[in-house]
């Protein structure tokens, strides 16, 4: 066999195993890629021992350099019939005696306090390195050993400076001589890991790779460890370098100002593209704490729900939140952030005028807050309807950030869909999430409870909604005009006691020539009233009573007849409103019969009174009489 060099790859794999990293020009072996094979020039090198050479030197390294060692290996490796006749009779003289190694440089790696953590010794004449702890042991002998970036105290002492990452300590020292903050890791290419990266969180970083495959791979590894941690990362490969050249070689013929100009002109790396979004553990723990839009109740950029029976005060509550945010004032005793608000009034704006006037009169506020009202339902099942809503809000909001989008009600906004179907509810949730992420706003649908008014069911329809919510706020109407507001789910806050409100009728007159009008406002109570108890009405009676309150809001007037000085509506208006709200599940005829039975019961319970074709709520009338007294 004359050309043994041609078989150096096979022989290297025999001694070293499979390559751990490979290119057409080079193969690397070992867990730290410390053994390299130059395929083109048929040369090998072990970076840990500093030894290398041709194929004969490789065989001698593992089989010894005694005479005949190479021939014996060739016979074993290629077969007994294979002979190898070296050019020299004694192959031992193919390897010159090793010159004595000695320490030519020592680099100290310091901890954050500036104390020496370990030293790296550079050996010569063959370039090798080894590490030593201050007590003389090797790092591998200390189970608590932690690698550190070179010159860590200088990095920490210059928190606003960019950190230049190179491959070797001599390059660090050279860059520091030009006033830069630089670092590297011990062990050379491939030895950087997350423990080095943790010291560079929030820093601007420049990575300068050596001009070879190992150097470029090392630079990519460094960059990958810093994604999501460093403020900005620039990876700059210097043109004109010889193979295996580094920044020190480049600066022999170029100025430091030229280097800085190249770096300034470089574009920072973008985050690695993955099929799904990813976050490191460090990114998660560094996320800011929850930001409250309404303190302890509704967080910013969240999906929330206000739910309760018809007439329980859901819309009154939602409107008070919208007005507080739009005006930048407290919501009762809770802080609120100011911003533009949107109300999608799917059930119309008939009663909205009175509610807004009453709220602003009660709080002595002008009608100049950024509250945008969409006077119709927007179909959450249609992407084009959401497109139109987004475009409308963008046009109307001006420069103000959108803080809350209230959808009243969810049922009216799911046209043609069935609330109890998880797939259809999922579409609605998806489109509400789109509004939330586009505007970074809290989205708050107003929703009805089921027939039994059970708050634990979190509203009618599919349970998919409750799983998507950040908060669920339940509104319950009690006797004597009491309203209980409680948080039944809060993803980012602690459990809190319910708030209690008292509904109070207020009178107003927009202009001197207008008739006096009335509406309701909610007064916050200091504690739960001792008389508070849920209304003891059947589901049908509850709906018909809710229908009366809705009719009084939409159509109510004060007739000022003898003995009637409070807000009333006609019996027909009450009935028509009830028919729109669905009392039973058996059709219109059943609804009419159910209304007649429930209305008669409410009249007999003295909860509702009727005279001369007009009807009113007794409790509301009592409040007016007490106010006059």
HUQUISUL-V743954 format. One record per helix or strand. SS is the DSSP state (hx for helix, st for strand). FROM is the first residue (numbers start at 1). TO is the last residue. Records with the same first field share a line. If there is no record, write none. Layout:
SS = FROM-TO  FROM-TO
This chain:
hx = 4-16  55-63  69-78  91-94  139-141  152-157  169-177  194-200  213-226  247-251  256-265  281-285  314-327  352-362  383-397  422-439  455-457  464-468  479-481  539-555  571-581  588-604  618-628
st = 21-22  26-29  35-38  43-46  51-53  102-110  116-124  128-133  163-165  181-183  204-207  232-235  292-294  298-299  303-308  331-331  334-334  336-336  340-345  371-374  402-408  442-448  471-478  482-490  499-508  517-524  534-534  557-558  561-561  564-564  567-570  608-611  614-617
